[in-house]
Amino acid sequence: MKCAEAKPMLSPYLDTAMTGKEMNAVSDHLASCAECRTEVALLTTTQRLVSELGRKQAPPEMALRLRVMVSQEVAQKRRNSWEELVLRWNNAVRAFMVPAMAGMVSAVIIFGLMIGMIMPMPLRAADDIPTGLYTPPELSSSPFGYDPGQAENAVVVEAYIDPSGRVQEFRVLQGPEELSPELKNMLLFTQFRPATSFGLPTSGRAILTFTGINVRG
């Protein structure tokens, strides 16, 4: 055995913390190596001096510092556990809310489409039949008096009534293309009870027939 191999084993040799074979190998080397014997003597002296010091009591504040450190470590672990629990809860809620929100949006869209299919459009054809969900506009009052004159021409007008019961626009179905100013004023300032859809005012159509009036073409 060479010195380079023996020196790392000198301290375990003194503590007898090695196998018997290794102890014999170190002993044989020490018998022939003065340098290693000197190293062993120094180690032996150091061990004796340390043993003479005896056991020293830890400072009183050491126990307090250790308790504080342990408490801080426990609190940190609890805080980390709580934060991990909150994070898992948030992830679980997000995983649930995303499909739930998508389902709610889809339900709203489908409901809107169904309502659009069920809600009737303003009547546009003469043979449309009102239902209990829709009522057509009705004439309420006309603030103008009109002198029919001597003509006996009949004029049929289709008037479009807005939700407030006013004539929004009109077109002549039968008669001259251009109506007299008096008749136009009658139409524009005549008040109707507006059409209703599901009980709410809506736009509608009314067919008005004028007979025995004087029309200026």
Secondary structure by P-SEA (a helix, b strand, c coil): ccccccccaaaaaaaccccaaaaaaaaaaaaccaaaaaaaaaaaaaaaaaaaacccccccaaaaaaaaaaaaaaaaaaaaaaaaaaaaaaaaaaaaaaaaaaaaaaaaaaaaaaaaaacccccccccccccccccccccccccccccccccbbbbbbbbbbcccccccccccccccccccaaaaaaaaaccccbbbcccbbbbbbbbbbbccccccc
